[in-house]
Amino acid sequence: MRITPRPGILDPEGETIGRALGTLGYQGVESVRAGRLISMRIEADDEASARDSVEGMCQQLIANPIIEDYSILIEDAE
Amino acid sequence: MMRVGIVRFPGSNCDADCARAVREGLGQEALFLWHKTHSLEGADVVLLPGGFSYGDHLRAGAIARFSPIMQEVVDFARAGGPVIGICNGFQILCEAHLLPGALIRNRGIRFRHRDVHLRVERTDTVFTRACCGGQVLRMPIAHGEGQFVADVETLAELEADGRVVFRYVDESGCAAASANPNGSQNDIAGICNGAGNVVGLMPHPERAVSDLLGCKDGLPLFRSLLAAVPEAVAS
C-alpha cells in the first residue's frame, strides 16, 4: 500500500525534504510529497480477493481519507 | 460526586496528571478505565488523556481508536455524555470521527513544547462553561502532530457553526502568526461536536491546575465539567 498526503493537504515532511535538497544544491525540485509504503504478505484465493481485503484495510485503518490517498500494488501473485 | 473516567491506552502518559487535576483541582472522583474493557464503570465524564497511544504508530490515535472501550465511548458521546480529548485524546477523537478534521505533523516538523495562549471562543460546551467568552488562558502544549487540518467545506462549517472552541492567540488575545505553534488552520487549538458535549484540544489544561505548576488557567476547564453534570455533583 502506498499512502500519500492528499492534494491540498500541507505536507511538512515533504517541504522539509525539499528545502534540504535545495540547500544541497539540487535545482529544479518543484515539490516534494512524503508518504509511506506498507508491504505485507497475505494469503488469498486470487488477486481479486487479495485486493478486496487490502482495500478494506486501507479504508478502515491504514489510511485516513481526510488527509491521505492510497494506492495498492499486488506483486508475485502465485 | 462526579466520576471522571480516564481511559488508559498503552502509551498514555498524561492519565495520572488528569486524575490529579480532577481529584485535587476539583475535589471529584477520578477512575482509570483500561482500554481493553467494555465498561465505563458509571463515569459521568469520559476523558481521553494525552500520551503516545500505541507509540503513535501509523498515525497518532489511529490504532487506539479501535480499542475495545472506544465502542462504549462512541455510544456514550452519541447519547450526549461529556467526552474530552486532550492532545493524543484529541487525535483519537478525530480518528474515531467523533470530531471532524485531522491532526497532522506540526508545520516545521518539530515537536513543540512551550506555553501557549488560548482564547475561549465558545462557552456553552461541557469544557468551557465556567469560562468567559474571549477569556485568554495560558497552558502548555507538547506535541509533534498538532496541526489541525480539515477540507475547505468542513472548515467553513466549523466556523459557521461556532464549533471552534479554542484558538491560539498572543498574550493580549489577538491572532498572531507567532502565537500559532503548529500551523493549525485558522489558529484552531480545540473544537467541539455539534452538540458541544465532545471537546478536543491539543494544549494540556491538566498541566496548569496549581501554583506549583506555575499556572492555574486549566482549572476553569475542569470546573466546567461540574456544570455539565450537576446532578452527579449534587448527589
Interface residues (C-beta under 8 A of the other chain):
Chain A: P5 G8 I9 L10 P12 E13 T16 L61 I62 N64 I66 I67
Chain B: L58 R59 A62 I63 F66 C94 E95 P100 G101 A102 I104 R105 N106 R107 G108 I109 Q147 V149 A150 D151 G183
